[in-house]
Amino acid sequence: MFSNQPEKTRRIQFRPLRRATKIPVWGDLGIRLGAALALITLVVLIHWWDRNGLIDNADGHVSFLDVVYFTMISITTTGFGDIAPISDRARLVEALIVTPVRFAVLFIFVGTAYNFIIKRSWEKFRMARIQEQLSGHVVVLGYGVSGSESVEELIERGTDASKIVVIDPSEERLSAAEKLGVNVLAGDATRDETLKAVRIGKAANVLVSAGRDDTSILIVLTVRHLAPNVPISVVVRADDNELLARQAGANNVINPVRFTGLLLAGSAKGAHIADYLADLASVTGRVQLVERVVKKDECGKPISDLESGGQGLRIYRNGRPIGFWEDECANLQEGDVVVEIVPTRNGTTSGDGHEGQ
């Protein structure tokens, strides 16, 4: 997904999302100008062919230079009147051929001005406005299979799409992300300027899924360098890279291969275990795993008496995991982080808030 690009290519600064084109910008400009010159040349040839239908009020003789001059003032609608069509055929040529060409040339130059001046200025203005408002957002680095699934799941869980930023070098993948309403940026996430552009230091979370473990770990190092306190979750596929990812600064390391193995092992121990684990992992299931800070009203209470009505599984106190069966869970304290199972809107809930059977 993020490849090891040549240094010259990697120095290119980020750019706002745009529709992918098969030709470069200056190639597009050249085509537009070429089309305009071709139309003007066509009108010059037509006027030269029908020069007998024109009159030069200055000397009465219409030269080739007069034809070029008359073509330009005619297409630009200047019309000084020193050269004018006098025959019916010449006037018909002006009405049926030159006038449509005049509009075509006008549209070419107006379209060029819009694409290369107005549109780009507007994109830069919108980019600046989006950057100013970015705070407490989720940055997703890589929009492949894992990245796209995580964005959709975040939105399903209630995260505002405008609070999600996706960075990926692929315009095609970014077009798909943009349809969800998220902010997108085409660029290399291993570069400092790209991450600074999305105000990585003010992000609430960073999710890294670059497709390759080495690239993902390099991105984690770059993010941690720019944002020492932002939580980072990263996807790695090789077991021996999990430690490297944590040493690079990742708070959470997800190994999809290992998770798949857990589901397979669970299915061997019971027909419904794998189904329940998959249910917990997605908001579209009947139950959902939630991590949150213990509320003030819950302090002093046991983990079995949560205000949400969920089933408490463990707490984290000073970074140490404590299971619901341990004595410390009988007395929740301020600052504890609780992990609980709660029913989703797709689940059937009973009066006490637990999942119905």
Secondary structure, 3 states (H helix, E strand, C coil): CCCCCCHHHHCCCCECCCCCCCCCHHHHHHHHHHHHHHHHHHHHHHHHHCHHHEEECCCCCCCHHHHHHHHHHHHCCCCCCCEEECCHHHHHHHHHHHHHHHHHHHHHHHHHHHHHHHHHHHHHHHHHHHHHHCCCCEEEECCCHHHHHHHHHHHHCCCCHHHEEEEECCHHHHHHHHCCCCEEEECCCCCHHHHHHCCHHHCCEEEECCCCHHHHHHHHHHHHHHCCCCCEEEECCCHHHHHHHHHHCCCEEECHHHHHHHHHHHHHHCCCHHHHHHHHHCCCCCEEEEEEECCHHHCCCCCCCCCCCCEEEEEEECCEEEECCCHHHHCCCCCCEEEEEEECCCCCECCCCCECC
